[in-house]
Structure formats: C-alpha cells, structure tokens
Amino acid sequence: MAKKKYIFNKKSLSYEESKTSSLQRIFRGLLFLITALAFSIALIIVSYTFFESPKERMLKSEISQYELQYQIMNDRLVNLQELVDEMADRDDNIYRVIFEAEPISIEERQAGYGGVDRYVKLEGYNNSELLIETARKLDKLASELYVQSKSFDDVYEMARNKENMLACIPAIQPVNNKELKRLSSYYGYRIDPIYKINKFHAGVDFSAPQGTPIYSSGAGTVVKTNHSRRGYGNTVTIDHGYGYRTFYAHIKDIKVKKGEIVNRGQIIATVGNTGKSTAPHLHYEVRKNNRTLNPIYYFFNDLSPDEFETILTLSKLPNQSLD
C-alpha cells in the first residue's frame, strides 16, 4: 500500500495530507518513462561501443576462420604453382627435347586471363586485397594448367608417332663416308673459295667424284628440284615433316621428281660440280623450321661416339668451303 504524504500548512499550523492531481501523476509517469528510455539508450550505446555481443563475437570468430582458411588456400596455391612450373620445365626441357619439338614460349604459358574488370565485384570489402589476390592466383593456375594439358596432348601424339618420326628425321650422311675423309668443309664461318672472305657456310661439303650416289638422309617427300648453272646449281629439297627439311646442292643427275616419296638411304641424285662450285662435291644442309642447323649432329645413325668426336674436332678447324 502506497504511503501517504503530508505537508505542513503554515496558515492552519497543522499537517495535512498531500493530494496529487491526475495531471501531475501523468507528468511524473511520462518523466519516468523518458528517463528510463534515455537510460536504456545510453546503456545500449555504451554496450555496443565498448562491449561485444555474443553474435558479434561469433561473427568475428567466423571471419578469423575465413581469413585463416584463405591464408591456407594461398599457401596451397603457391605449392600448386611450384608443381605446375616444374611440370612446364620438364615439358620444355625433357619431353619436347626427346621428340624434337619446340618449347612453349613463356608468353603463351603466362597469357592473360580475363579483363581489367574481372575482379571489380571483389572490391569494397575489408579483405578485398586477399580475395582478389587469391582469385588471381586461381585464374593464373587454371590458365597455365590448360596450356600444359594441351601440351601433353601434343606430346602424347608425338609419342604415338615416334617410330614414324625417327624414320623421317635426318640421321645418316648423304654420301658414303665410312673413313670420314669426304667431309671437306663444315658448318659455320668459312673462307669463300672465290671471294676469299670469311662467309657463313650453312651446310657441310662432301668431296667426292662426279657420279657418286647421294642418299636421302631420312624419309620424306621431294618438295623441290631445280636445274641451274648458277649458285647452288642443280638442287633437291626434301621435306621430312616435323619441321625438318634437307637440301642437296651442286648435283650432277637428279634421280627423283617433285612430289615423290623417298625413304632413308634411297638414292636421290649423284655428286656433281654444277653452279658456283670449285670442285666436285655435295653441299648438304639440314633445316628446322626454316633455320639451318649443323648437319653433323644428324649423322647419329652413321657414327660411333669416337667418330663423332673426331668430326666435331675437325669441324672447329678453319678451312675453305668448296662453294
């Protein structure tokens, strides 16, 4: 029961019971509610400013877990990238070397992926940098794996055609040279016999009597025959596939025609002295993807290791070419 309040009446000099009007009671009630509401708001502000709610703590814990998992994912991506780089290195320097294939360029392996706006949707977050970096690594890895997959498809096809490739690649000397005495001039800079200047010699010269048989150094297709009194004189060009071509010059008699399929060891011509030639000989070149190569590295079916060392030593000595 509410206690009664009394006030002292100075006129009557006595205590009288204090009575509160309805308006006063309403005002006091409103004042109490306003005070309570203000206190509650202040309490909420302080709580959210200086203290974390259970839900906030739970969300922060989840965010920390996500950050940790992203870091772990990034570490795994780094390890996967190292494996892909190792695969690419083996592909270029082992598998493609075995099958005489050109390595894949760095530009092709690291080709761009997507556009400049690819990662815009990941911007504007507290951890945008981490998200974007992870997405970039994934895209780069996916792109390189695709290139590597296509490369392995090529290597697989080359492996299936290995027997045919070995039959086609130049592998013997085009002139019978068992005693290694017919090689008179080698690949590289040599003295021109007519102009007497140091000039690049794109093949090797086999000195031999006119009419000596010339053999195809690998299976292939005759793509060009030419009769001329100038330059290389009469010539034959054979396409062996896989980027390889061989060129035979200063020929006397051509025994094949354009479009004819030839086998390794088949007679295709005879040694002559046609064109710009100072003595009967065969000028022989090996070309890969339109670039000349040193032919002595393609005599491996004819030479023992000791014979190859002998030819390699002789090739380093200065001499004069015959054309």
C-alpha positions in Angstrom: 0.0 0.0 0.0 1.4 3.4 -1.0 2.5 5.6 1.8 0.6 8.8 2.4 2.4 12.1 2.2 1.8 15.0 4.5 2.7 18.7 4.2 2.8 21.4 6.8 0.1 24.1 6.4 1.5 27.4 7.7 -1.9 29.0 7.9 -3.5 26.3 10.0 -0.3 25.4 11.6 -1.0 21.7 11.1 0.0 18.8 8.8 -2.4 18.0 6.0 -2.5 15.0 3.7 -0.8 15.8 0.3 -3.0 15.1 -2.7 -1.6 14.7 -6.3 -3.6 15.7 -9.2 -4.2 13.5 -12.2 -2.1 15.8 -14.4 0.8 15.6 -12.0 0.6 11.9 -12.0 0.6 11.8 -15.8 3.6 14.2 -15.9 5.5 12.1 -13.4 4.8 9.0 -15.3 6.0 10.5 -18.6 9.1 11.8 -16.9 9.8 8.4 -15.5 9.4 6.8 -19.0 11.5 9.4 -20.7 14.3 8.9 -18.0 14.1 5.2 -18.3 14.2 5.3 -22.1 17.1 7.7 -22.1 19.0 5.5 -19.7 18.2 2.4 -21.8 19.5 4.1 -24.9 22.7 5.3 -23.2 23.2 1.7 -21.8 22.8 0.3 -25.3 25.2 2.8 -26.8 27.8 2.1 -24.2 27.3 -1.7 -24.6 27.7 -1.7 -28.4 30.6 0.8 -28.2 32.7 -0.9 -25.5 31.3 -4.4 -25.3 30.7 -7.1 -27.9 27.5 -9.0 -28.2 27.6 -12.8 -28.4 26.5 -12.6 -32.0 29.4 -10.2 -32.8 31.9 -12.4 -31.1 30.5 -15.3 -33.1 30.8 -13.4 -36.4 34.3 -12.2 -35.6 35.3 -15.8 -34.8 33.9 -16.8 -38.2 35.7 -14.0 -40.0 39.0 -15.1 -38.3 38.4 -18.6 -39.5 37.7 -17.4 -43.1 41.0 -15.4 -43.1 42.9 -18.4 -41.8 41.4 -20.6 -44.4 42.2 -18.0 -47.2 45.8 -18.0 -46.0 45.9 -21.7 -46.1 44.4 -21.7 -49.6 47.0 -19.2 -50.7 49.8 -21.4 -49.4 48.4 -24.4 -51.2 48.1 -22.3 -54.4 51.8 -21.4 -54.1 52.7 -25.1 -53.7 50.5 -26.0 -56.7 52.1 -23.2 -58.8 55.5 -24.6 -58.0 54.3 -28.1 -59.2 52.9 -26.6 -62.4 56.2 -24.7 -63.0 58.1 -27.9 -62.5 55.8 -29.7 -65.0 56.4 -26.9 -67.5 60.1 -27.1 -67.1 60.1 -30.9 -67.7 57.8 -30.5 -70.6 60.1 -28.0 -72.3 63.5 -29.4 -71.4 62.8 -33.2 -71.4 59.7 -34.3 -73.2 59.8 -31.8 -76.1 63.5 -32.2 -76.5 63.1 -36.0 -76.8 60.5 -35.5 -79.6 62.4 -32.7 -81.3 59.6 -30.2 -80.6 59.8 -26.5 -80.0 59.3 -25.5 -76.3 56.2 -23.5 -75.4 57.0 -19.8 -75.1 56.8 -18.0 -71.7 54.3 -15.6 -73.2 52.0 -18.4 -74.2 52.3 -20.2 -70.8 51.6 -17.0 -68.9 48.9 -15.5 -71.2 46.5 -13.1 -69.6 43.2 -14.3 -68.2 40.1 -12.2 -68.3 39.8 -8.4 -68.5 40.6 -5.4 -66.3 37.1 -5.5 -64.7 37.3 -9.2 -63.8 37.8 -8.5 -60.0 35.7 -5.4 -59.6 33.0 -7.4 -57.8 35.5 -8.3 -55.1 36.4 -4.7 -54.3 35.0 -2.7 -51.4 35.4 -5.3 -48.6 37.7 -5.3 -45.6 39.6 -8.2 -47.1 39.3 -7.3 -50.8 43.1 -7.5 -51.3 43.2 -11.0 -50.0 40.2 -12.1 -52.1 41.5 -10.5 -55.3 45.0 -12.0 -54.9 43.5 -15.5 -54.3 41.2 -15.1 -57.4 44.2 -14.0 -59.5 46.3 -17.0 -58.4 43.5 -19.4 -59.2 42.9 -17.8 -62.7 46.7 -17.9 -63.4 46.9 -21.5 -62.3 43.8 -22.5 -64.3 45.3 -20.8 -67.5 48.7 -22.5 -67.1 47.1 -25.9 -66.5 45.1 -25.5 -69.6 48.2 -24.7 -71.7 50.0 -27.6 -70.1 47.2 -30.0 -70.7 47.2 -29.1 -74.4 51.0 -29.5 -74.5 50.7 -33.0 -73.0 48.1 -33.8 -75.7 50.8 -32.8 -78.3 53.5 -34.9 -76.6 51.1 -37.9 -76.5 50.6 -37.6 -80.2 54.3 -37.2 -80.8 54.9 -40.3 -78.7 52.4 -42.3 -80.8 54.2 -41.1 -83.9 57.7 -41.6 -82.5 58.5 -44.6 -84.8 57.5 -42.6 -87.9 59.3 -39.5 -86.7 62.5 -41.4 -86.1 62.3 -42.8 -89.7 61.8 -39.2 -91.0 64.4 -37.2 -89.1 67.7 -36.9 -90.9 70.1 -39.4 -89.4 72.7 -40.5 -91.9 75.4 -39.0 -94.1 74.1 -38.4 -97.6 77.3 -39.7 -99.1 79.1 -42.9 -98.3 81.8 -41.7 -95.9 83.0 -44.6 -93.8 86.5 -43.4 -93.5 85.4 -39.9 -92.6 87.6 -38.4 -95.4 85.0 -37.0 -97.7 83.9 -34.1 -95.3 85.9 -31.2 -96.7 84.1 -28.2 -95.2 81.9 -27.8 -92.2 79.1 -25.7 -90.9 79.9 -22.1 -89.8 82.1 -19.3 -90.9 84.5 -20.4 -93.7 86.6 -18.8 -96.3 84.8 -18.4 -99.6 86.8 -20.1 -102.4 86.1 -17.4 -104.9 85.7 -14.1 -102.9 88.3 -15.1 -100.3 86.3 -13.6 -97.5 85.1 -15.1 -94.2 81.5 -16.1 -95.0 78.8 -18.2 -93.3 78.6 -21.7 -94.7 75.1 -23.0 -94.0 75.9 -26.7 -94.5 78.7 -29.2 -95.0 80.6 -30.2 -98.1 81.3 -33.8 -99.1 84.1 -34.1 -101.6 83.5 -37.0 -104.0 84.0 -37.9 -107.6 81.2 -37.0 -110.0 78.6 -39.6 -110.2 79.0 -40.7 -106.6 75.5 -41.7 -105.2 73.7 -39.2 -102.9 71.3 -40.7 -100.4 68.2 -39.3 -98.7 69.1 -38.9 -95.0 65.6 -39.5 -93.9 62.1 -40.5 -95.2 60.2 -37.7 -96.7 58.7 -36.0 -99.7 60.6 -34.3 -102.5 59.2 -30.7 -102.5 61.5 -29.1 -105.0 64.0 -30.0 -107.7 65.9 -27.3 -109.6 68.3 -27.2 -112.5 70.6 -24.2 -112.7 74.1 -23.2 -113.8 74.4 -20.6 -111.0 74.6 -20.5 -107.2 73.9 -24.0 -105.9 73.5 -25.4 -109.3 71.2 -28.4 -109.5 69.4 -29.0 -106.2 66.9 -31.2 -104.4 64.9 -30.3 -101.3 63.2 -33.0 -99.2 60.5 -32.3 -96.6 60.8 -34.8 -93.7 57.9 -33.5 -91.7 58.2 -32.4 -88.0 59.7 -29.1 -89.2 62.7 -30.7 -90.9 64.0 -30.2 -94.5 67.2 -31.3 -96.1 68.9 -29.5 -99.1 71.3 -31.1 -101.6 73.2 -28.9 -104.0 75.8 -29.0 -106.9 74.2 -32.2 -108.1 75.0 -33.8 -111.5 72.0 -36.1 -112.1 68.7 -35.8 -110.2 67.1 -39.2 -109.7 63.8 -38.1 -108.2 60.9 -35.8 -109.1 58.8 -33.3 -107.2 56.1 -34.9 -105.1 57.9 -38.3 -104.9 58.0 -40.0 -101.5 61.5 -41.3 -100.6 62.9 -43.5 -97.8 66.1 -43.1 -95.8 69.1 -44.4 -97.8 67.3 -44.1 -101.1 69.5 -42.7 -104.0 68.1 -39.4 -105.0 70.9 -37.9 -107.1 74.6 -38.1 -107.9 77.5 -35.8 -106.9 78.3 -33.1 -109.5 80.1 -29.8 -110.0 77.2 -27.5 -111.0 76.7 -23.9 -110.1 79.2 -21.9 -108.1 81.5 -24.9 -107.3 85.3 -25.2 -107.4 85.4 -29.0 -107.4 83.0 -32.0 -107.5 81.2 -32.1 -104.2 77.8 -32.2 -102.4 76.7 -29.2 -100.4 74.3 -30.6 -97.7 72.1 -28.6 -95.3 69.6 -29.6 -92.5 66.9 -27.1 -91.8 64.4 -27.0 -88.9 61.5 -24.5 -89.0 63.4 -22.6 -91.8 66.6 -22.3 -89.7 69.8 -24.1 -90.7 71.3 -26.5 -88.2 74.7 -28.1 -88.0 74.3 -31.3 -90.1 77.0 -33.3 -88.2 74.5 -33.5 -85.2 72.2 -35.5 -87.6 74.7 -38.3 -88.5 74.0 -40.3 -85.3 72.9 -43.5 -87.3 76.3 -43.5 -89.1 78.8 -42.5 -86.4 80.2 -44.2 -83.3 80.9 -41.9 -80.3 84.6 -41.8 -81.2 83.9 -41.0 -84.9 81.5 -38.2 -83.8 84.3 -36.7 -81.6 86.7 -36.8 -84.5 84.3 -35.0 -86.8 83.4 -32.5 -84.1 87.2 -31.7 -83.6 87.7 -31.3 -87.3 84.7 -29.0 -87.7 86.3 -26.5 -85.4 89.4 -26.1 -87.6 89.4 -23.2 -90.1 89.3 -24.2 -93.7 87.8 -23.2 -97.1 84.5 -24.2 -98.5 84.0 -25.6 -102.0 81.1 -23.3 -102.9 
